[in-house]
Amino acid sequence: MSAIGCGPKLVAVKTISGLRSLAIKNSKTRAGRAAQKGTPARKRVRLTPSDRSDRILKGAISFFAKHGFGGQTRELARELGISKGLLYRYFPSKDDLIDRIYDEMFVRRWKPEWDAILVDRSVPLLARLKRFYVDYAEMLHDYEWVRIYLYSGLDGASIAQRFAKLVTERIYKPIIGEMRHEFGLPGLDQQPLTEPEAELMWALHGGLFYIGIRKWVYRVATPRDVAGTVSRAVERIYADAQALMRSEQIRHEAGADAPRQ
């Protein structure tokens, strides 16, 4: 059979063959470029429900720290690159999401050893307080923690109020109980926490938290030696507590004249 007689078929075969060769060549060229750039082939990762929930939670913390709790869930879903339906599958309401944020940032970050440090009377009280507050202040000065706590109060979310109750029970009361013991006053089992004592604790916490406000809200200079600043603040509060608890007013309110058991 002559080549001329098969002309159209031969041309078609050559054309198809040429296109295939070109496609293979282009494919190899793209693969080579990707390899040179160190770009691995993308594989779609299928997340477990737990992993997906955690990713949404972390994204929500970042979102609310930036925009406040006035931010809408549809804006959150858009920023996370997911549908609103998927967001609601894991967190049926905004309140459910806020509950998880509180648990993640304020409950789980509480170190169990802090409770033991505060009441370990084998260590002088002032040393205990310094050790606790230097460590605790690191949480108070974290970017997301500061802004979540602040926005919670401003936007009416429940986080600020819930954390205030937590610190009253796990910090204020144990410390005041230890201070009363230190200065010879009846314990909290005999006389509840007084207003002057509570204000003493709020003053300390407000001062420490304000360092975080300066850093992450006002964007102004903060102490270079944060640990030293915290320790000096604790020393001042300790001295103030001593003066307060030895005053006639606090002795009367706490029933210091009553026999100790």
VENSULFEN-V198439 format. One record per residue. N is the residue number from 0. PHI is phi in degrees with one decimal (* if undefined). PSI is psi in radians with two decimals (* if undefined). Layout:
n->N phi->PHI psi->PSI
n->N phi->PHI psi->PSI
//
This chain:
n->0 phi->* psi->2.33
n->1 phi->-78.6 psi->2.71
n->2 phi->-66.3 psi->-0.52
n->3 phi->-69.9 psi->-0.69
n->4 phi->-64.2 psi->-0.44
n->5 phi->-103.1 psi->0.33
n->6 phi->-51.0 psi->-1.01
n->7 phi->-61.2 psi->-0.73
n->8 phi->-65.4 psi->-0.71
n->9 phi->-64.5 psi->-0.73
n->10 phi->-61.9 psi->-0.73
n->11 phi->-63.0 psi->-0.76
n->12 phi->-62.7 psi->-0.78
n->13 phi->-63.3 psi->-0.66
n->14 phi->-64.6 psi->-0.82
n->15 phi->-62.5 psi->-0.76
n->16 phi->-62.5 psi->-0.70
n->17 phi->-64.7 psi->-0.71
n->18 phi->-63.9 psi->-0.70
n->19 phi->-63.8 psi->-0.76
n->20 phi->-62.7 psi->-0.70
n->21 phi->-65.3 psi->-0.71
n->22 phi->-63.8 psi->-0.75
n->23 phi->-64.3 psi->-0.72
n->24 phi->-63.8 psi->-0.79
n->25 phi->-62.6 psi->-0.70
n->26 phi->-62.5 psi->-0.78
n->27 phi->-65.3 psi->-0.64
n->28 phi->-64.2 psi->-0.78
n->29 phi->-63.6 psi->-0.74
n->30 phi->-63.3 psi->-0.69
n->31 phi->-64.9 psi->-0.74
n->32 phi->-63.3 psi->-0.73
n->33 phi->-62.6 psi->-0.69
n->34 phi->-66.9 psi->-0.68
n->35 phi->-63.9 psi->-0.65
n->36 phi->-79.0 psi->-0.14
n->37 phi->72.7 psi->0.46
n->38 phi->-93.1 psi->1.94
n->39 phi->-72.7 psi->2.73
n->40 phi->-63.7 psi->2.38
n->41 phi->-76.5 psi->2.34
n->42 phi->-124.3 psi->2.32
n->43 phi->-73.9 psi->2.12
n->44 phi->-91.5 psi->2.20
n->45 phi->-93.4 psi->1.98
n->46 phi->-83.8 psi->2.57
n->47 phi->-74.9 psi->2.76
n->48 phi->-54.2 psi->-0.65
n->49 phi->-65.6 psi->-0.78
n->50 phi->-65.0 psi->-0.71
n->51 phi->-63.7 psi->-0.74
n->52 phi->-61.8 psi->-0.75
n->53 phi->-63.9 psi->-0.69
n->54 phi->-65.2 psi->-0.73
n->55 phi->-63.5 psi->-0.74
n->56 phi->-61.3 psi->-0.83
n->57 phi->-62.6 psi->-0.70
n->58 phi->-65.6 psi->-0.65
n->59 phi->-67.2 psi->-0.70
n->60 phi->-60.5 psi->-0.80
n->61 phi->-62.7 psi->-0.74
n->62 phi->-63.6 psi->-0.86
n->63 phi->-71.6 psi->-0.53
n->64 phi->-64.6 psi->-0.53
n->65 phi->-86.6 psi->-0.75
n->66 phi->-106.8 psi->-0.25
n->67 phi->86.9 psi->2.96
n->68 phi->-79.9 psi->-0.03
n->69 phi->-76.3 psi->-0.22
n->70 phi->-62.7 psi->2.44
n->71 phi->-84.2 psi->2.65
n->72 phi->-65.4 psi->-0.53
n->73 phi->-67.1 psi->-0.59
n->74 phi->-69.3 psi->-0.66
n->75 phi->-62.4 psi->-0.82
n->76 phi->-60.5 psi->-0.72
n->77 phi->-63.5 psi->-0.74
n->78 phi->-68.2 psi->-0.56
n->79 phi->-81.2 psi->-0.21
n->80 phi->75.0 psi->0.52
n->81 phi->-127.9 psi->2.91
n->82 phi->-78.9 psi->2.74
n->83 phi->-64.4 psi->-0.57
n->84 phi->-63.5 psi->-0.71
n->85 phi->-66.3 psi->-0.69
n->86 phi->-59.5 psi->-0.78
n->87 phi->-72.7 psi->-0.37
n->88 phi->-63.9 psi->-0.63
n->89 phi->-94.2 psi->-0.54
n->90 phi->-134.5 psi->1.63
n->91 phi->-58.1 psi->-0.40
n->92 phi->-146.2 psi->2.89
n->93 phi->-64.9 psi->-0.61
n->94 phi->-63.8 psi->-0.65
n->95 phi->-62.5 psi->-0.70
n->96 phi->-66.7 psi->-0.73
n->97 phi->-63.3 psi->-0.67
n->98 phi->-60.3 psi->-0.75
n->99 phi->-67.3 psi->-0.65
n->100 phi->-63.9 psi->-0.75
n->101 phi->-61.1 psi->-0.79
n->102 phi->-63.3 psi->-0.74
n->103 phi->-68.9 psi->-0.76
n->104 phi->-95.2 psi->-0.47
n->105 phi->-114.1 psi->-0.51
n->106 phi->-93.3 psi->-0.89
n->107 phi->-70.1 psi->-0.40
n->108 phi->-81.9 psi->-0.14
n->109 phi->-71.9 psi->2.18
n->110 phi->-87.7 psi->2.22
n->111 phi->-57.0 psi->-0.54
n->112 phi->-68.0 psi->-0.34
n->113 phi->-61.5 psi->-0.71
n->114 phi->-59.4 psi->-0.74
n->115 phi->-70.4 psi->-0.67
n->116 phi->-59.1 psi->-0.77
n->117 phi->-64.9 psi->-0.49
n->118 phi->-113.3 psi->0.22
n->119 phi->-82.4 psi->1.66
n->120 phi->-77.3 psi->0.03
n->121 phi->-76.7 psi->-0.20
n->122 phi->-114.6 psi->2.39
n->123 phi->-53.6 psi->2.49
n->124 phi->-58.2 psi->-0.80
n->125 phi->-61.2 psi->-0.69
n->126 phi->-64.9 psi->-0.68
n->127 phi->-62.1 psi->-0.79
n->128 phi->-64.0 psi->-0.72
n->129 phi->-64.1 psi->-0.78
n->130 phi->-61.4 psi->-0.78
n->131 phi->-64.4 psi->-0.90
n->132 phi->-70.6 psi->-0.57
n->133 phi->-61.9 psi->-0.72
n->134 phi->-73.4 psi->-0.81
n->135 phi->-61.7 psi->-0.63
n->136 phi->-63.4 psi->-0.45
n->137 phi->-60.1 psi->-0.65
n->138 phi->-69.0 psi->-0.71
n->139 phi->-65.1 psi->-0.37
n->140 phi->-104.8 psi->0.13
n->141 phi->-73.3 psi->2.42
n->142 phi->-53.7 psi->-0.99
n->143 phi->-66.2 psi->-0.66
n->144 phi->-62.5 psi->-0.83
n->145 phi->-58.9 psi->-0.87
n->146 phi->-74.1 psi->-0.61
n->147 phi->-63.8 psi->-0.80
n->148 phi->-63.8 psi->-0.76
n->149 phi->-66.1 psi->-0.86
n->150 phi->-63.9 psi->-0.56
n->151 phi->-59.2 psi->-0.79
n->152 phi->-68.1 psi->-0.71
n->153 phi->-69.2 psi->-0.64
n->154 phi->-96.8 psi->0.05
n->155 phi->78.8 psi->0.28
n->156 phi->-72.6 psi->2.85
n->157 phi->-83.3 psi->-0.15
n->158 phi->-59.5 psi->-0.84
n->159 phi->-60.9 psi->-0.77
n->160 phi->-66.2 psi->-0.69
n->161 phi->-67.4 psi->-0.68
n->162 phi->-70.3 psi->-0.59
n->163 phi->-60.8 psi->-0.68
n->164 phi->-67.8 psi->-0.69
n->165 phi->-62.8 psi->-0.83
n->166 phi->-69.3 psi->-0.52
n->167 phi->-63.2 psi->-0.76
n->168 phi->-77.3 psi->-0.65
n->169 phi->-102.3 psi->-0.21
n->170 phi->-123.9 psi->-1.03
n->171 phi->-59.8 psi->-0.93
n->172 phi->-65.3 psi->-0.81
n->173 phi->-58.9 psi->-0.72
n->174 phi->-68.1 psi->-0.78
n->175 phi->-63.5 psi->-0.67
n->176 phi->-60.7 psi->-0.72
n->177 phi->-70.6 psi->-0.63
n->178 phi->-67.1 psi->-0.72
n->179 phi->-60.6 psi->-0.76
n->180 phi->-62.1 psi->-0.72
n->181 phi->-60.6 psi->-0.69
n->182 phi->-105.5 psi->0.27
n->183 phi->76.0 psi->0.60
n->184 phi->-112.0 psi->2.76
n->185 phi->-60.8 psi->2.64
n->186 phi->-76.2 psi->3.05
n->187 phi->-68.0 psi->-0.31
n->188 phi->-70.7 psi->-0.37
n->189 phi->-98.7 psi->-0.52
n->190 phi->-146.3 psi->2.14
n->191 phi->-60.8 psi->2.88
n->192 phi->-54.6 psi->2.27
n->193 phi->-92.3 psi->2.86
n->194 phi->-61.8 psi->-0.81
n->195 phi->-58.5 psi->-0.64
n->196 phi->-67.4 psi->-0.75
n->197 phi->-63.5 psi->-0.71
n->198 phi->-66.3 psi->-0.54
n->199 phi->-61.2 psi->-0.77
n->200 phi->-70.3 psi->-0.70
n->201 phi->-63.5 psi->-0.63
n->202 phi->-62.7 psi->-0.75
n->203 phi->-65.0 psi->-0.85
n->204 phi->-65.7 psi->-0.66
n->205 phi->-62.0 psi->-0.73
n->206 phi->-64.8 psi->-0.73
n->207 phi->-69.6 psi->-0.74
n->208 phi->-64.6 psi->-0.57
n->209 phi->-64.0 psi->-0.44
n->210 phi->-61.7 psi->-0.74
n->211 phi->-65.9 psi->-0.65
n->212 phi->-62.1 psi->-0.80
n->213 phi->-59.6 psi->-0.68
n->214 phi->-75.9 psi->-0.80
n->215 phi->-108.3 psi->-0.07
n->216 phi->-117.7 psi->-0.99
n->217 phi->-78.1 psi->-0.41
n->218 phi->58.2 psi->0.80
n->219 phi->-116.5 psi->3.02
n->220 phi->-60.9 psi->2.52
n->221 phi->-124.8 psi->2.90
n->222 phi->-58.5 psi->2.42
n->223 phi->-71.9 psi->-0.66
n->224 phi->-103.7 psi->1.45
n->225 phi->-66.2 psi->-0.74
n->226 phi->-60.4 psi->-0.74
n->227 phi->-65.6 psi->-0.69
n->228 phi->-63.4 psi->-0.76
n->229 phi->-63.9 psi->-0.78
n->230 phi->-61.0 psi->-0.73
n->231 phi->-67.9 psi->-0.62
n->232 phi->-64.2 psi->-0.69
n->233 phi->-65.2 psi->-0.71
n->234 phi->-60.8 psi->-0.71
n->235 phi->-66.1 psi->-0.74
n->236 phi->-66.6 psi->-0.66
n->237 phi->-61.1 psi->-0.77
n->238 phi->-65.7 psi->-0.72
n->239 phi->-64.3 psi->-0.69
n->240 phi->-64.3 psi->-0.69
n->241 phi->-61.3 psi->-0.79
n->242 phi->-65.8 psi->-0.73
n->243 phi->-63.5 psi->-0.82
n->244 phi->-74.1 psi->-0.33
n->245 phi->-93.5 psi->-0.05
n->246 phi->-75.9 psi->2.73
n->247 phi->-64.6 psi->-0.57
n->248 phi->-63.6 psi->-0.88
n->249 phi->-70.6 psi->-0.58
n->250 phi->-63.3 psi->-0.67
n->251 phi->-69.5 psi->-0.78
n->252 phi->-66.4 psi->-0.62
n->253 phi->-89.0 psi->-0.05
n->254 phi->66.3 psi->0.79
n->255 phi->-67.1 psi->-0.34
n->256 phi->-80.5 psi->-0.21
n->257 phi->-73.1 psi->2.56
n->258 phi->-63.3 psi->2.40
n->259 phi->-82.4 psi->2.52
n->260 phi->-100.6 psi->*
//
